[in-house]
Amino acid sequence: MYPIAEIRTTFPDRQAAEACARRLVAARLAACVQIDGPVASVYHWQEQVEQSVEWRCTCKTTTAGLSACVAAILSAHPYQLPEVLVAAVEATANYHAWVRAAVTALPGDGDGAGAGGNG
């Protein structure tokens, strides 16, 4: 098994989630973004218990591309305090190679080669 990074975040509607997904994949910051929802969220916000419907994005990227992907999510996120959760996960050799090939490596990081697969 080989390391990749998984980033989860939520958006207020499907359109915002899809826009983020397309932006990340088109910029080669994420190999794949899966969108699921709607999900119900219950949380404390400004001294109140709130409930809302959200759409969740799960992004797959390289460990080298993690910081740039998170920065891109945060720069265009509509929430004042977006949820951004990062997990180091293990992938099969073929999936890891596909993620590496799909994500543009940062200069000098050595994390840009690989081939074949899907999200």
C-alpha positions as CSV (number, residue, x, y, z in Angstrom):
1,M,0.0,0.0,0.0
2,Y,1.1,3.5,-0.8
3,P,0.3,6.9,0.8
4,I,-2.1,9.5,-0.6
5,A,-4.0,12.3,1.1
6,E,-7.7,12.6,1.4
7,I,-9.3,16.0,2.1
8,R,-13.0,16.4,3.2
9,T,-14.9,19.6,3.1
10,T,-18.6,20.6,3.0
11,F,-20.5,23.2,0.9
12,P,-23.9,24.8,1.3
13,D,-25.3,23.4,-2.0
14,R,-24.5,21.0,-4.8
15,Q,-23.5,23.8,-7.2
16,A,-20.7,25.1,-4.9
17,A,-19.5,21.5,-4.3
18,E,-19.3,20.8,-8.0
19,A,-17.6,24.1,-8.8
20,C,-14.9,23.3,-6.2
21,A,-14.5,19.8,-7.5
22,R,-14.1,20.9,-11.1
23,R,-11.7,23.7,-10.1
24,L,-9.4,21.3,-8.2
25,V,-9.4,18.6,-10.8
26,A,-8.9,21.1,-13.7
27,A,-6.0,22.7,-11.9
28,R,-4.5,19.2,-11.3
29,L,-4.6,19.8,-7.5
30,A,-6.8,16.7,-7.0
31,A,-7.0,13.5,-9.0
32,C,-10.6,12.9,-8.0
33,V,-13.3,14.7,-6.0
34,Q,-16.3,12.6,-5.0
35,I,-19.4,14.6,-4.0
36,D,-22.1,13.2,-1.8
37,G,-25.2,14.6,-0.2
38,P,-27.2,16.1,0.9
39,V,-26.0,15.4,4.4
40,A,-27.6,16.8,7.5
41,S,-25.2,18.7,9.8
42,V,-25.9,19.7,13.4
43,Y,-23.3,22.0,15.0
44,H,-22.6,24.9,17.4
45,W,-22.3,28.3,15.7
46,Q,-22.3,31.7,17.4
47,E,-23.7,30.3,20.7
48,Q,-26.6,28.5,18.9
49,V,-27.2,24.9,17.9
50,E,-27.7,25.0,14.2
51,Q,-28.8,22.5,11.6
52,S,-28.2,22.7,7.9
53,V,-28.1,20.6,4.7
54,E,-24.7,20.4,3.1
55,W,-22.8,18.6,0.3
56,R,-19.6,16.8,1.1
57,C,-16.5,16.7,-1.1
58,T,-13.8,14.0,-0.6
59,C,-10.7,15.0,-2.6
60,K,-7.8,12.6,-3.4
61,T,-4.4,14.1,-3.9
62,T,-0.7,13.4,-3.4
63,T,1.0,14.0,-0.1
64,A,3.2,16.6,-1.9
65,G,0.2,18.3,-3.4
66,L,-1.8,18.5,-0.1
67,S,-0.9,22.0,0.9
68,A,-1.7,23.5,-2.5
69,C,-5.0,21.7,-2.7
70,V,-6.1,22.8,0.8
71,A,-5.1,26.4,0.0
72,A,-7.2,26.3,-3.2
73,I,-10.2,25.0,-1.2
74,L,-9.9,27.7,1.4
75,S,-9.3,30.5,-1.1
76,A,-12.7,30.0,-2.8
77,H,-14.8,28.6,0.0
78,P,-18.1,30.4,0.8
79,Y,-18.1,29.6,4.5
80,Q,-16.5,31.9,7.1
81,L,-15.1,28.8,8.8
82,P,-15.0,25.9,6.4
83,E,-14.5,22.4,7.5
84,V,-11.3,21.0,6.1
85,L,-10.3,17.6,7.4
86,V,-7.2,15.8,6.1
87,A,-6.4,12.1,6.5
88,A,-3.4,10.2,5.3
89,V,-4.7,7.0,3.6
90,E,-3.1,4.0,1.9
91,A,-3.9,3.1,-1.7
92,T,-3.1,0.2,-4.0
93,A,0.0,0.6,-6.2
94,N,-2.1,1.2,-9.3
95,Y,-4.4,3.8,-7.7
96,H,-1.4,5.6,-6.1
97,A,0.3,5.8,-9.5
98,W,-2.9,7.2,-11.1
99,V,-3.2,9.9,-8.4
100,R,0.4,10.8,-8.9
101,A,0.0,11.0,-12.6
102,A,-3.3,13.1,-12.3
103,V,-1.9,15.6,-9.9
104,T,0.7,18.1,-11.1
105,A,3.8,17.8,-9.0
106,L,5.2,20.8,-7.3
107,P,8.6,21.8,-8.6
108,G,11.3,19.5,-7.2
109,D,9.1,17.3,-5.2
110,G,9.6,14.1,-7.3
111,D,5.9,13.2,-6.9
112,G,4.6,13.4,-10.4
113,A,5.1,10.1,-12.3
114,G,2.7,7.3,-12.6
115,A,0.0,5.8,-14.9
116,G,-3.5,4.6,-15.3
117,G,-6.7,4.2,-13.3
118,N,-9.7,6.1,-12.1
119,G,-11.3,7.7,-9.1
